[in-house]
């Protein structure tokens, strides 16, 4: 029973982080409550490799 509660809580937290990222830093705005969190999210996403349009057309 405790494992289910922990996993559901973890899922809700991850979903909340995704919504917060899409709502603010992804659009270039600051998070109103925690600007440090938005900056950390932006740095993490910038560090990930991405495909450019020219790379995806093979």
N, C-alpha and C positions, 0 to 999 in steps of 0.2 A: 504494500500500500504506500509506503514512504517513497519507494522508487518511482512510482507513478506520479506522485506529487512533485518530486524533484525534477523529473523529466518534463512535465507539463510547465513548470515554472521556468525551466531553461528555454523551452520552446517559445514561451511568451516573451521572455527577455530578448531573445534573438530576433523575433518578429518586431518587437518595439525598436530595436536598433536599426533594422532595415527601414522601417517606416520613418524614423527620425532622419536617417541619411538621405532618403529619397525626398523628403519634404524640405530639407534645408541645404546641407552642404553640396549635394548633387546639383542644385540649381545656383550655387555660388553665393548663398546667403549664410549668415551666422545662426547657430542655434540660439534662441533667445535666453534659455535658462543656463546652458553650459557651453560657452563658446570654446573652451578647451577641448571638450569632447568632439565637437565638430571639426576642429583643427586636427585632432588625432585621427579621426575617420578619413579626412581628406589626405593626410600623409600616408595612411595605410593603403588607400586606393591608388594613390600616385605611384607607390612602390610596386604594384602588381603589373605584370606584363599585359599589354593589350595588342590587339590586331588592328592595323590600319585598314582602310578600305582597299587600298592597292594590294595589301598582303592577302586579304581574304579572297580575292578573285584570282584563282589559279587556272 
